[in-house]
Amino acid sequence: MNLLVVGASYRTADVALLERLSVSAGDRAEVLAALLARDHVTEAVVLSTCNRVEVYAGVTGFHGGLADISSVLASRAEVSPAALAPHLYVHWDAEAVTHTLRVAAGLDSLVVGESQILGQLREAYAAATESDAAGRLLHELMQQALRVGKRVRAETGIDEAGRSMVTAALDLAVTELDPPTLVGRPALVVGAGSMGALALATLARADAGPLTVTSRRRQRADRLAASYRADAVDFADLADAMARADLIVSATASAAPVLRVDAVRRALAARPSGRPLVICDLAVPRDVEPAVADLPGVVLIDVTRLAAAGPQGAADVRAVAEIVSAEAATVTSGLRDARVAPTVAALRARADEVVTAELRRLAQRRPDFTDEQRAEVAHTLHRLVQRLLHQPTVRVRQLAAEPGGESYAKALAELFDLEIPQPRRAGDVPSLEQGGAP
């Protein structure tokens, strides 16, 4: 089994396509099931964020796996696989490992070093575990990726500034405000999830205010508002809240736009003339109808504009890249070794069975042997078998690190008629929190 990553991001697809590809928490189990129902996909993890949708998969072959994953994604986006293909990137085996570690480290994010991606990757892995969609390969990959993500944040300053999509969007928003400052600026946050909480915290630290937050779940808005001395309003009063704000940050999980043209137009009519309204749409699917950008007096900052502005740099990017490079080599070697480990274990188990059977036969034929003699014969046989197997097992592990290396393990299994145990499923592998691999 090999590792394949297929995805689309802000670098390869526009917001409209990412919206159609996006997978909500409620839909993730269905998508995982659709992937596992394909002939060449044996395990899968689906990562869907505001600027990427990726499938990490264990597959039985490159072309078959790519076709299966592309078909599932194309079906979700309601386009043909041929139409989707130009917007997809593909990483295979070692490249897939490196890409996964870069994602976990924040190097592949729209805003380099942003901290949210690690939690999103952990959530995607947890969802795959719950759906029994992650096997041995992806359990190992995800746990190693989470470990590397933690390491780069502990050993470097890549996210010390707390940079995120929120910070980058607000940096752009300031340039559109007159005067260009958040201090004393009335602001509205739409959505009380993690992104909304980060937006409200960032605005509070910047001394923006008065601050208002709204959510379809009023209790969440109330709790969030209490933490930052903001006002919470009912979602039904969104239009009135927009009329009082100079800056709006919207980051909900809604499948449909929540800031529609008519509502924004009414809010503009209730505002003093000449005061621009800056809206930061950080949601995928979009919270703001695209036509809102055409309204006079509105400045819309969305994922597309953030991508055009380019990712933010970080002083420790080079250090993180070096860590990722070194870790990728180690993780890749470990994964390849893990592929042949069941074969090696099966071969040694078969050898132990043969030795045990021969010792039992010897005991029947030579009942006159003393316990000491039997122990000496057993020791000699086990030592002989171990020495005979040592070189082949070492060599097959070495060959596994080369392209096509799995074929040697398959040949070994065929020659000795070995029964290789099936990959462990999600319930059999402990998570990091449960004491699994670091």
C-alpha positions in Angstrom: 0.0 0.0 0.0 1.2 3.5 -0.9 0.5 7.0 0.3 -1.3 9.4 -2.0 -2.4 13.0 -1.3 -4.8 14.7 -3.7 -6.1 18.2 -3.1 -7.0 21.7 -4.2 -6.1 24.9 -2.4 -6.1 28.7 -2.8 -3.0 28.2 -5.0 -4.8 26.0 -7.6 -8.5 26.8 -7.3 -10.7 29.9 -6.9 -13.0 30.4 -4.0 -16.1 29.2 -5.9 -14.5 25.8 -6.6 -13.2 25.5 -3.1 -16.7 26.2 -1.8 -18.1 23.3 -3.9 -15.3 21.0 -2.7 -15.5 21.9 0.9 -16.5 19.2 3.3 -18.4 20.1 6.5 -18.0 18.2 9.7 -21.4 16.7 9.2 -20.5 15.5 5.7 -17.1 14.1 6.5 -18.2 10.6 7.3 -20.2 10.3 4.1 -17.2 11.5 2.0 -14.9 9.0 3.8 -17.3 6.2 3.2 -17.5 7.2 -0.5 -13.7 7.1 -0.7 -13.4 3.7 1.0 -16.0 2.2 -1.3 -13.7 2.7 -4.2 -11.6 -0.2 -5.4 -8.1 1.3 -4.9 -8.6 3.3 -1.6 -8.0 1.3 1.6 -7.8 4.2 4.1 -8.5 7.9 4.0 -8.3 11.2 6.0 -10.2 14.3 4.6 -8.9 17.8 5.6 -11.2 20.7 4.7 -10.3 24.2 5.7 -11.1 27.7 4.5 -8.4 27.5 1.9 -7.8 23.8 1.1 -9.5 20.5 0.6 -7.2 17.5 0.7 -7.5 13.7 0.8 -4.7 11.7 2.4 -5.1 8.1 1.3 -3.6 4.7 1.4 -4.0 3.2 -2.0 -3.1 0.0 -3.9 -1.8 1.8 -6.9 -1.1 5.4 -8.2 -3.3 5.6 -11.2 -6.2 3.7 -9.7 -6.0 5.7 -6.4 -5.8 9.0 -8.2 -8.8 8.1 -10.4 -10.9 7.1 -7.4 -10.1 10.1 -5.3 -10.6 12.5 -8.2 -13.9 11.0 -9.0 -15.2 11.4 -5.4 -14.0 15.1 -5.4 -15.4 15.8 -8.8 -18.8 14.4 -7.8 -18.8 16.6 -4.7 -17.9 19.7 -6.8 -20.5 18.7 -9.4 -18.0 18.8 -12.2 -16.4 16.2 -14.4 -13.0 14.7 -13.3 -11.5 16.1 -16.4 -12.7 19.6 -15.5 -11.4 19.3 -12.0 -8.0 17.8 -12.9 -6.2 21.1 -13.7 -7.1 22.4 -10.2 -5.7 19.4 -8.3 -2.2 18.8 -7.0 -1.0 15.2 -6.4 1.8 14.0 -4.1 3.0 10.4 -4.0 4.8 8.5 -1.3 7.9 10.6 -0.2 6.5 13.8 -1.7 3.2 13.1 0.1 5.0 12.7 3.4 6.9 16.0 2.9 3.7 17.8 1.9 1.8 16.5 5.0 4.6 17.7 7.3 4.6 21.1 5.6 0.9 21.4 6.1 1.2 20.5 9.8 4.1 23.0 10.2 2.1 25.8 8.6 4.5 26.2 5.7 1.8 25.5 3.1 -0.8 27.9 4.6 -2.0 31.1 3.0 -0.5 32.8 6.0 2.8 31.1 6.8 3.0 29.7 10.3 -0.7 30.2 11.1 -1.6 28.1 14.1 -5.1 26.8 13.3 -4.0 24.3 10.7 -2.6 21.9 13.4 -5.9 21.7 15.2 -7.7 21.3 11.9 -5.4 18.4 10.9 -6.0 16.8 14.3 -9.7 17.2 13.9 -9.6 15.6 10.4 -7.6 12.7 11.8 -10.0 12.2 14.7 -12.9 12.1 12.3 -11.2 9.5 10.2 -10.5 7.5 13.4 -14.1 7.7 14.5 -15.3 6.5 11.0 -12.7 3.7 11.1 -11.2 5.1 7.9 -7.6 5.4 9.0 -5.4 2.3 8.9 -1.8 1.6 9.9 -0.3 3.9 7.2 -2.4 7.0 8.0 -2.3 6.5 11.7 1.5 6.6 11.6 1.6 9.5 9.1 -0.9 11.7 11.0 0.7 11.1 14.4 4.1 11.9 13.0 2.7 15.0 11.3 1.1 16.2 14.5 4.3 15.6 16.4 6.3 17.6 13.8 3.7 20.4 13.9 4.1 20.7 17.7 7.9 20.5 17.4 8.3 23.4 15.0 6.1 25.6 17.1 8.0 24.7 20.2 11.5 25.1 18.7 10.9 28.1 16.4 9.1 31.4 16.5 7.0 30.8 13.4 3.8 31.6 15.1 5.0 33.8 18.0 3.3 36.8 16.4 0.0 34.9 16.4 -0.3 35.3 12.6 -3.4 33.8 11.1 -5.9 34.5 8.4 -7.6 36.8 10.9 -4.4 38.8 11.4 -3.6 39.0 7.7 -7.2 40.1 6.9 -7.2 42.8 9.5 -3.8 44.0 8.3 -5.4 44.6 4.9 -8.5 46.1 6.4 -6.5 48.7 8.2 -5.2 50.0 4.9 -8.8 50.6 3.8 -9.9 52.5 6.9 -9.6 56.3 7.3 -7.7 56.9 9.5 -5.8 53.6 9.1 -6.2 52.2 12.6 -8.3 49.8 14.5 -8.3 51.8 17.7 -11.8 53.0 18.6 -13.2 51.4 15.4 -16.7 49.9 15.8 -16.4 46.3 14.7 -18.8 43.3 14.3 -17.8 39.6 14.4 -20.3 37.2 12.7 -19.8 33.7 14.0 -18.7 32.4 17.4 -16.5 29.5 16.4 -12.7 29.3 16.7 -12.2 31.8 13.8 -14.7 34.2 15.3 -13.2 34.0 18.7 -9.7 34.7 17.3 -11.1 37.7 15.4 -12.7 39.1 18.5 -9.6 38.6 20.6 -7.4 40.2 17.9 -9.8 43.2 17.7 -9.9 43.6 21.4 -6.1 43.5 21.7 -6.0 46.2 19.0 -8.3 48.4 21.1 -11.1 48.3 18.5 -14.5 49.1 19.8 -17.3 49.0 20.6 -17.2 45.3 19.7 -20.3 43.3 18.8 -20.6 39.5 18.1 -23.5 37.6 16.7 -24.2 33.9 16.0 -27.1 31.7 15.2 -26.5 30.1 18.6 -27.0 33.1 21.0 -25.5 31.3 24.0 -22.2 30.9 22.2 -22.2 34.6 21.2 -23.0 35.5 24.9 -20.1 33.5 26.2 -17.7 34.9 23.7 -18.8 38.5 24.2 -18.4 38.1 28.0 -14.7 37.1 27.5 -13.9 40.3 25.6 -16.3 42.9 26.9 -18.2 42.9 23.7 -22.0 43.1 23.1 -23.9 40.0 21.8 -26.9 40.5 19.6 -29.4 38.1 18.1 -28.7 36.9 14.7 -32.0 38.3 13.5 -30.6 41.8 14.3 -27.6 41.3 12.0 -28.6 44.1 9.6 -28.8 46.7 12.4 -25.5 45.5 13.8 -23.9 45.9 10.4 -25.1 49.5 10.2 -23.3 50.4 13.4 -19.9 48.9 12.4 -17.1 50.2 10.3 -15.5 46.7 10.1 -17.1 43.3 9.9 -15.3 39.9 10.2 -17.5 37.0 9.1 -16.4 33.4 9.8 -19.3 31.1 10.2 -19.8 27.5 9.1 -22.9 28.3 7.1 -23.4 26.4 3.8 -25.0 29.5 2.3 -24.1 33.2 2.4 -25.2 35.0 5.6 -24.3 38.6 4.4 -26.6 39.1 1.4 -26.7 42.0 -0.9 -30.1 43.4 0.2 -29.1 43.3 3.9 -25.8 45.0 3.3 -27.5 47.6 1.1 -29.9 48.4 3.9 -27.1 48.6 6.4 -25.3 51.1 4.1 -28.4 53.2 3.8 -28.5 53.5 7.6 -24.8 54.6 7.9 -23.4 58.1 7.7 -22.5 58.8 4.1 -18.8 58.7 3.2 -17.9 56.1 5.8 -16.7 52.9 4.0 -17.7 49.5 5.3 -14.9 47.0 5.3 -15.9 43.3 5.3 -13.5 40.5 5.9 -15.0 37.2 4.7 -12.9 34.4 6.1 -15.4 31.5 5.6 -15.4 28.7 3.0 -18.1 28.4 1.7 -18.3 32.2 1.5 -20.4 34.1 4.1 -20.7 37.1 1.8 -22.5 37.1 -1.5 -20.0 38.1 -4.2 -22.2 40.9 -5.5 -21.7 42.7 -2.2 -18.2 43.7 -3.4 -19.9 45.8 -6.1 -21.9 48.0 -3.7 -20.6 51.5 -3.4 -18.9 52.1 -0.1 -18.1 48.5 0.5 -14.5 47.0 0.6 -14.6 43.2 0.6 -11.5 41.2 1.7 -11.9 37.5 1.1 -9.7 34.4 0.6 -9.1 35.4 -3.0 -7.7 38.8 -2.0 -5.6 37.3 0.8 -4.1 34.9 -1.7 -3.3 37.7 -4.1 -1.6 39.7 -1.3 0.8 36.7 -0.8 1.5 34.8 2.4 3.0 36.5 5.3 6.7 35.8 6.0 8.1 34.7 9.3 11.7 34.9 10.6 11.9 31.2 11.4 10.5 29.9 8.1 14.0 28.7 7.1 14.5 26.9 10.4 11.1 25.2 10.1 11.8 24.2 6.5 15.0 22.5 7.7 13.2 20.7 10.4 10.5 19.5 8.0 13.1 18.3 5.5 15.0 16.2 8.1 11.8 14.9 9.6 10.4 14.0 6.2 13.3 11.7 5.5 13.0 10.0 8.8 9.2 9.6 8.6 9.4 8.3 5.0 11.9 5.7 6.0 9.8 4.7 9.0 6.7 4.4 6.9 8.5 2.3 4.3 9.9 0.1 7.0 6.5 -0.3 8.5 5.2 -1.7 5.2 7.5 -4.6 5.3 7.4 -5.1 9.1 4.3 -7.4 8.9 6.1 -9.5 6.3 9.2 -9.8 8.4 7.2 -10.6 11.5 5.2 -13.3 9.5 8.5 -14.8 8.3 10.0 -15.0 11.8 6.7 -16.4 13.1 6.8 -19.1 10.4 10.4 -19.9 11.3 9.4 -20.2 15.0 6.5 -22.6 14.0 8.9 -24.8 12.1 11.4 -24.9 14.9 8.7 -25.7 17.5 7.3 -28.5 15.3 10.8 -30.0 14.8 11.6 -29.9 18.5 8.3 -31.6 19.3 9.1 -34.3 16.7 12.6 -34.7 18.2 11.2 -35.1 21.7 9.0 -37.9 20.4 11.8 -39.7 18.6 14.4 -39.2 21.4 12.6 -39.4 24.7 15.9 -40.3 26.3 17.2 -36.7 25.9 17.7 -34.9 29.2 16.1 -31.5 29.8 19.6 -29.9 29.4 20.1 -31.7 26.0 16.7 -30.6 24.8 17.4 -27.0 25.8 20.8 -27.0 24.0 19.2 -28.4 20.8 16.4 -25.8 21.0 18.9 -23.0 21.5 21.1 -24.2 18.6 18.1 -24.4 16.2 16.7 -21.0 17.2 20.2 -19.4 16.8 20.6 -21.1 13.4 17.3 -19.9 12.1 17.9 -16.3 13.4 21.3 -16.2 11.7 19.8 -17.5 8.4 17.0 -14.9 8.5 19.0 -12.0 9.6 20.5 -10.9 6.3 17.3 -11.4 4.2 15.2 -9.4 6.7 17.8 -6.6 7.0 18.1 -6.5 3.2 14.3 -6.4 2.6 14.0 -3.4 4.9 16.8 -1.7 3.0 15.2 -2.4 -0.3 11.8 -1.1 1.0 13.3 2.4 1.1 13.9 2.3 -2.7 11.2 2.9 -5.4 9.1 -0.2 -5.8 10.6 -1.6 -2.6 7.3 -3.2 -1.6 7.7 -5.8 -4.4 10.5 -7.5 -2.4 8.3 -8.0 0.6 5.6 -9.4 -1.7 8.1 -11.8 -3.2 9.2 -12.9 0.2 5.6 -13.5 1.2 5.0 -15.5 -2.0 8.1 -17.6 -1.6 7.4 -18.7 1.9 3.6 -18.7 1.6 3.2 -16.2 4.4 -0.1 -15.0 5.8 0.3 -11.2 6.3 -2.0 -9.7 9.0 -4.4 -7.1 7.7 -3.6 -3.4 8.6 -5.0 -2.4 11.9 -8.1 -0.2 11.8 -8.8 2.9 13.8 -10.1 1.2 16.9 -6.9 -0.9 17.3 -4.4 2.0 17.3 -4.1 4.3 20.3 -4.1 8.1 19.7 -1.4 10.4 20.9 -3.6 11.4 23.8 -4.1 7.7 24.7 -0.4 7.0 24.8 0.3 6.0 21.2 3.4 6.9 19.2 4.7 10.4 19.9 
